[in-house]
Amino acid sequence: MLTNIERNLLVLALDKAAQPGEVDNAAVLFIRKLRKRSVNVYDLLPLIEKKYKTNATFDGETMPFGKYKNEKIINIAKNDQQYCRWLLSNCKNITVQLHDAIANALKQV
């Protein structure tokens, strides 16, 4: 779906070793290239989301994976705040819904 140039721009934009100016320029050029080709964001999102979501499904209340699998998130936050903070800081592939549920549970305890 991406051209070689777009792929290289994306790689540079997300490269942790790239300089801030390089990151900004690559990101802007990447978006411009996609817009020029009339790429629809809704064609890209499923590809991105499929790659970075966990295999576990989230029901809104219980942890879908890990050492607290199937336990209520609010109870995990009450009993192991350090684990919840670690998840928020280190697990980059959790869904937005799960991230928000953990963050909200931490605010309640």
N, C-alpha and C positions, 0 to 999 in steps of 0.2 A: 504494500500500500504506500510506503514511503519511497521516494527516490533516493539515490545514493547521497546526494547533496543534503536532502532533508534529514536523512539518517545521521550523517556526520554532524550536522548542526545540532541535532537533538543530543547526540553523544557529548559534544562539547558543552552544551548548555547545562548538562547534568553532571559533568566531570568535576569531582571535588577538588581536583588539582588545578583547575582552570582559574585564571585571574577574574576578578569581578567584572571587569570591562568585557572580557571574552565571553563570559556567561551571558551578560545582558545582550551583547550584540548577536550572539548565536541564537538566543531565545527569540529576539525580535525578527531576525531573518528567517528562522524556522516558521514562525507564525505567518509572516508575509508570503513565504513560498506556498504554504498550505492554502492561504486565502486566494492567492493568484490562481491556484488550480481548482478553486471552489470546493475544497475538501469540506465535507460536512462533519462537524464535531460529533454528531450522533453516530457516525460510522466508525469513528476512532474510539469513543468511550467504551463500547463493549470489549474491544480488544485489550484496552488498558485495564479495565476492571477485571476481566477474566484472568489476566496474568497476575494481578496483585492482590486478589482477595483470597481469603483462607478457604479451605475446602469445607470447613464447618459452617453450618447455618446458625444464625442468631435469632432467637425467638423474642428478644427484647428484655428478658429477665434473667436468663441463666447463662453461665459461661459455656461456650461451645467447645472448648478444648483445654488442654493443659492439666495441671495438677488439681484444679478446681472444677473440672468438667462437670456439667449438669448442676452445679451449685448456684444459688441466687447471687447475683452480682452485689447486691446491697450487703449480704452477709459476708462476702469475701472482703469488701471494703471495710467493714467493721472489724474483721478479725485479722486482716493482713494488708494494711494500707501500703506497706513497702512493696508488696507484689504488684498491687494495682498501679502504683507509680512506675514501677519497673516496666510493666506492660505498655503503659502510655509512652514511655521514653524509648523503648527498645523494639517494640513489635510494630514495624512499619507496614505490615501486610494485613492488619486487622481492618474490618470495615469501619466506616465513619459512624455507623449506628452503634457498634460495640464500643468504639472509642468514646463516644458521647455518653453512653450508659455508664461506663467505668468512671469517667470524669464527674458525672452527676452524682454517682453513688459516693464518691470521695467527698463531694461538697456536703452531702447529707450527714456524714459521720463526724 
